[in-house]
């Protein structure tokens, strides 16, 4: 993991021009909002006490660019100290860059992952049945639905055909129907950052990483920046029943976001997000290597449409929210034998990267063996009050 926690790996390729906002843990201080530059990590607390508050500023990019702040530590030292197994209390380490924001996610926004969700459902969460079900599903609905516009007349006609053939699915409903799936991934303050362990439920035997772009949105529905995320997923739990979505998605350390939020400015914006190609790699302790990619250009719903479906007259977020955009990555490479597909093992190193956002790196463990989440909103408010940053 330490290789991925070096500046040349973690930072965007144009780091000198990028406005990067993050959060670090500082001994005796708690969580601190910072700007990350190539030469150091700088305190942003005089500008805003929290990331949520920062994104409410009228021109957050200009505000951050004009404030240098106090230098906390060298960037390379903070990155090196972010690995969960070598952290020294005397040196800050990176946390997830968001804090009080709700953590939301969009599901079934790519054709490839939509088909895999249908397969999970048909296989009832049994990985050994997946390949046979995959062949049967593709024989009926094909493997290319990219031309179908969600909510369109052609999508409605396709639904009628699939219902008649007994192949309609709740995943197809949100994949090509008028309403996107927007769900709560995890709780505010519960996400982990780069270098941390990520958790899978100890009872799960079929699971996978989900590399995604994560948008940072303020209370007015304005997208202020983007980050990387790993929406860790339990295919067996959700495949057994969609009503197990909460258990499949929200476990200790099951949500990773980072390494930073790159703020939108004249050098990076929503059009750059639309063009992003994510690379993902799993390196197992058994020598297994899995590589994949996810191209946002192939998303079936525009990112701003997903934001609009998450916030509006029917739903408000006074502290803002971060939104996972979904993934087209659905691993099917056999790991433990023919027809078994992919699943994690403890010790897997997962990296998610794209040139303009850097690299998010995490090691897999079971959720019950990872240090429990204890630093929530109350602890943050207590630390901010002690520093005189409230009121």
C-alpha positions in Angstrom: 0.0 0.0 0.0 2.8 2.4 0.8 3.7 2.6 -3.0 0.2 4.1 -3.6 0.6 6.6 -0.7 3.4 8.5 -2.3 2.7 12.0 -3.9 3.4 10.8 -7.4 0.7 8.1 -7.0 -1.9 9.8 -4.8 -1.9 13.3 -6.2 -3.5 14.3 -9.6 -1.2 14.5 -12.5 -1.7 18.3 -12.5 -1.5 18.6 -8.8 0.2 22.0 -9.0 -2.8 23.5 -10.7 -5.5 21.5 -8.7 -7.5 22.9 -5.8 -7.5 19.9 -3.4 -9.5 20.0 -0.1 -9.1 17.2 2.5 -9.4 16.4 6.1 -6.6 15.2 8.4 -6.5 13.8 11.9 -4.2 15.8 14.1 -3.3 14.6 17.6 -4.8 16.7 20.3 -6.9 18.6 17.8 -9.1 16.0 16.0 -10.3 16.4 12.5 -9.0 19.4 10.6 -10.0 20.8 7.2 -7.0 21.4 5.0 -5.8 22.3 1.6 -3.4 19.8 0.1 -0.6 21.2 -2.1 2.4 19.5 -3.5 4.6 21.1 -0.9 2.5 20.7 2.2 -0.9 20.4 3.9 -2.4 23.8 5.1 -5.0 24.5 7.7 -8.3 25.9 6.2 -10.0 26.2 9.6 -10.0 30.0 9.6 -12.0 29.9 6.3 -14.5 27.2 7.3 -14.7 24.8 10.3 -16.0 21.9 8.3 -16.0 20.7 4.7 -19.8 21.1 4.6 -19.5 24.8 5.6 -16.7 25.3 3.1 -18.8 24.2 0.1 -21.5 26.7 1.1 -19.2 29.7 0.3 -20.4 31.7 -2.8 -17.1 31.1 -4.6 -15.3 28.4 -2.8 -12.6 27.9 -5.4 -11.6 31.6 -5.2 -11.7 31.6 -1.4 -9.4 28.5 -1.1 -7.0 29.8 -3.8 -6.6 33.1 -2.0 -5.8 31.6 1.5 -2.6 29.8 2.2 -3.2 29.1 5.8 -0.8 27.6 8.4 1.3 24.7 7.1 0.6 21.6 9.1 3.0 19.1 7.6 4.7 18.0 4.4 2.3 16.3 2.0 4.6 13.2 1.6 4.7 12.7 5.4 0.9 12.9 5.7 0.4 10.5 2.9 3.0 8.0 4.3 1.4 8.2 7.7 -2.1 7.5 6.2 -1.5 3.7 6.0 -3.6 2.2 8.7 -0.8 -0.1 9.9 2.0 2.4 10.4 0.3 5.5 11.7 2.3 7.6 14.1 0.2 9.9 16.5 2.8 12.7 16.1 2.1 13.0 12.3 -1.3 13.8 10.8 -3.0 11.3 8.5 -5.8 11.7 5.9 -9.4 11.1 6.6 -12.3 11.0 4.2 -12.6 14.5 2.8 -16.3 15.0 3.6 -17.7 15.4 7.1 -21.3 16.4 7.9 -22.6 15.7 4.4 -25.1 12.9 3.9 -23.5 10.0 1.9 -25.8 9.0 -1.0 -25.3 6.7 -3.9 -26.8 6.1 -7.3 -27.4 2.6 -8.3 -27.7 0.8 -11.6 -26.5 3.7 -13.7 -24.4 1.6 -16.2 -25.6 -1.2 -18.5 -22.9 -3.6 -17.5 -23.6 -3.4 -13.8 -27.4 -3.3 -14.4 -27.1 -6.7 -16.1 -25.1 -8.1 -13.2 -27.7 -6.9 -10.7 -30.4 -8.7 -12.7 -28.1 -11.8 -12.6 -27.6 -11.5 -8.8 -31.4 -11.3 -8.4 -32.1 -14.3 -10.6 -29.3 -16.3 -8.9 -30.7 -15.4 -5.5 -27.2 -14.4 -4.3 -25.6 -17.7 -5.2 -22.3 -17.1 -7.0 -22.2 -20.7 -8.3 -25.3 -20.1 -10.3 -24.3 -16.8 -11.8 -22.8 -18.0 -15.1 -25.8 -20.1 -16.1 -28.1 -17.2 -15.2 -26.0 -14.7 -17.1 -26.3 -16.7 -20.3 -30.1 -17.0 -19.8 -30.5 -13.3 -19.1 -28.4 -12.2 -22.1 -30.2 -14.6 -24.4 -33.5 -12.7 -23.6 -32.5 -9.1 -23.2 -29.1 -9.0 -24.9 -25.9 -7.5 -23.6 -26.2 -4.0 -25.0 -28.9 -1.7 -23.7 -26.8 1.4 -24.0 -29.0 2.9 -26.7 -32.0 2.8 -24.4 -32.6 6.2 -22.8 -34.0 5.8 -19.2 -37.6 7.0 -19.0 -38.1 7.1 -22.8 -40.9 5.6 -24.9 -38.5 2.9 -26.2 -37.6 2.0 -22.6 -41.3 1.6 -21.8 -41.8 -0.6 -24.8 -38.8 -2.7 -23.8 -40.4 -3.1 -20.3 -43.6 -4.4 -21.9 -41.6 -7.1 -23.8 -39.6 -8.2 -20.8 -42.7 -8.3 -18.5 -44.4 -10.5 -21.2 -41.4 -12.9 -21.1 -41.2 -13.0 -17.3 -37.8 -11.2 -17.3 -38.6 -7.9 -15.8 -36.6 -6.9 -12.7 -36.5 -4.2 -10.1 -33.0 -3.4 -11.3 -34.2 -2.9 -14.9 -36.9 -0.6 -13.4 -34.3 1.8 -12.0 -31.9 1.2 -14.8 -34.1 2.2 -17.7 -37.2 3.5 -16.0 -37.9 7.2 -15.3 -36.7 7.2 -11.7 -33.1 6.7 -10.7 -32.1 4.6 -7.7 -30.8 7.0 -5.0 -30.0 5.4 -1.7 -28.1 6.2 1.5 -24.7 4.5 1.4 -23.6 5.3 4.9 -23.9 7.8 7.7 -22.2 11.3 7.8 -18.7 11.0 9.3 -18.6 7.2 8.8 -16.6 7.1 5.5 -12.9 6.1 5.6 -10.1 7.8 3.6 -7.2 6.5 1.6 -4.8 4.2 3.4 -7.5 2.9 5.7 -9.0 -0.6 5.8 -12.3 -1.2 4.0 -14.8 -3.6 5.4 -16.8 -6.6 4.1 -19.4 -8.3 6.2 -17.9 -11.5 7.8 -20.9 -13.6 6.6 -20.5 -12.5 3.0 -19.0 -15.0 0.5 -19.7 -13.0 -2.7 -18.7 -9.4 -2.8 -16.8 -6.8 -4.8 -15.4 -3.3 -4.9 -17.2 -0.6 -6.9 -15.0 2.2 -8.2 -16.9 5.4 -8.6 -16.7 9.1 -9.0 -18.2 10.9 -6.0 -19.7 14.4 -6.4 -19.5 17.0 -3.5 -22.8 18.9 -3.5 -23.8 21.8 -1.2 -27.3 22.5 0.3 -28.4 24.5 -2.8 -27.8 21.5 -5.1 -24.6 23.0 -6.5 -21.8 20.6 -7.4 -18.6 22.0 -6.0 -16.1 19.3 -6.7 -15.4 15.6 -7.1 -13.6 12.8 -5.4 -13.0 9.0 -5.8 -15.0 6.4 -4.0 -15.3 2.6 -3.4 -18.9 1.6 -2.8 -18.0 -1.8 -1.3 -20.8 -4.2 -2.2 -22.1 -7.6 -1.0 -23.5 -9.4 -4.0 -24.9 -12.3 -2.0 -26.8 -10.2 0.5 -28.4 -7.9 -2.1 -29.0 -10.8 -4.5 -31.0 -12.7 -1.8 -33.3 -9.7 -1.4 -33.2 -6.0 -2.4 -34.6 -5.4 1.1 -31.1 -6.3 2.4 -29.6 -3.3 0.6 -28.8 -1.6 3.9 -26.9 -4.7 5.2 -25.2 -5.1 1.8 -24.0 -1.5 1.6 -23.7 0.0 5.1 -21.2 -1.8 7.4 -18.3 -0.6 9.4 -15.7 0.9 7.0 -17.6 -0.2 3.9 -17.5 3.3 2.3 -14.2 4.8 1.2 -13.9 8.3 -0.2 -10.8 10.2 -1.2 -8.0 11.0 -1.3 -9.3 14.6 -1.6 -12.2 16.6 -3.0 -11.0 18.4 -6.1 -12.8 21.7 -6.3 -14.4 22.8 -9.5 -12.7 25.8 -11.1 -11.6 27.0 -14.6 -9.2 24.0 -14.8 -11.6 21.2 -13.7 -15.4 20.9 -13.9 -18.4 18.7 -14.5 -17.4 18.2 -18.2 -14.1 16.7 -17.0 -16.1 14.4 -14.7 -18.2 13.3 -17.7 -15.0 12.3 -19.5 -13.3 10.5 -16.6 -12.1 6.9 -17.1 -11.6 5.1 -13.8 -9.0 2.4 -13.4 -9.4 -0.2 -10.6 -7.0 -2.9 -9.5 -7.2 -5.6 -6.8 -4.0 -7.2 -5.7 -4.6 -10.2 -3.5 -2.3 -11.7 -0.8 -2.6 -14.9 -2.9 -1.0 -13.3 -5.9 -4.4 -12.8 -7.7 -4.6 -9.6 -9.7 -7.8 -8.2 -11.1 -7.9 -5.1 -13.3 -10.9 -3.2 -14.5 -12.1 0.2 -15.6 -15.3 2.3 -15.6 -15.9 5.1 -18.1 -18.2 7.8 -16.9 -19.0 8.6 -20.6 -21.0 5.4 -20.7 -23.3 6.3 -17.8 -27.0 6.1 -18.7 -28.0 9.1 -16.7 -26.1 12.4 -16.7 -24.4 13.2 -13.4 -26.4 16.4 -13.0 -29.6 14.5 -13.6 -28.7 12.2 -10.7 -28.0 15.2 -8.5 -31.3 16.7 -9.5 -33.1 13.4 -8.5 -31.3 13.4 -5.1 -32.1 17.0 -4.0 -35.1 19.3 -4.7 -38.5 20.3 -3.5 -39.1 16.8 -2.1 -35.7 16.3 -0.4 -33.3 18.8 1.2 -29.8 18.4 2.7 -29.0 21.4 4.9 -25.4 20.1 5.3 -25.0 19.1 1.7 -24.3 15.6 0.4 -21.8 13.6 -1.5 -23.1 11.4 -4.3 -21.6 8.2 -5.7 -22.4 8.1 -9.4 -22.5 4.3 -9.8 -20.1 2.0 -11.7 -20.0 0.0 -14.9 -17.4 -2.3 -13.3 -18.9 -5.7 -12.5 -16.1 -8.3 -11.9 -16.8 -11.8 -13.2 -13.2 -13.1 -13.4 -13.1 -16.5 -11.7 -10.9 -16.5 -8.5 -11.7 -19.6 -6.6 -12.6 -22.0 -9.4 -14.6 -22.2 -12.6 -18.0 -20.5 -12.5 -17.3 -19.0 -9.0 -16.6 -15.5 -10.3 -14.8 -12.9 -8.2 -15.0 -12.2 -4.5 -12.7 -10.5 -2.1 -10.4 -12.2 0.4 -9.0 -10.5 3.5 -5.8 -8.7 2.6 -6.8 -7.5 -0.9 -5.4 -4.1 -1.8 -7.9 -2.1 -3.9 -6.9 1.0 -5.8 -9.2 3.3 -7.7 -7.6 6.0 -9.8 -8.0 8.6 -12.5 -5.4 11.1 -13.6 -7.3 14.3 -12.5 -8.4 13.0 -9.1 -5.4 10.8 -8.1 -5.6 7.4 -6.4 -7.7 6.0 -3.5 -6.0 2.9 -1.9 -7.5 0.6 0.7 -6.8 -2.8 2.2 -9.7 -5.3 2.7 -10.7 -6.8 6.0 -13.9 -7.9 7.6 -16.0 -5.2 9.2 -15.9 -6.8 12.7 -12.1 -6.9 12.7 -11.6 -3.2 11.7 -11.5 -0.6 14.5 -15.1 0.5 15.2 -16.3 3.9 14.1 -16.3 6.2 17.1 -15.6 9.7 15.8 -19.0 11.1 14.8 -20.6 14.5 14.6 -20.7 15.0 18.4 -17.0 14.3 18.7 -16.3 16.7 15.8 -18.4 19.5 17.4 -16.7 19.0 20.7 -13.3 19.4 19.0 -14.4 22.4 17.0 -15.8 24.1 20.1 -12.5 23.6 22.0 -10.7 25.3 19.1 -13.1 28.2 19.2 -14.4 27.5 15.7 -18.1 27.5 16.5 -20.4 30.4 16.8 
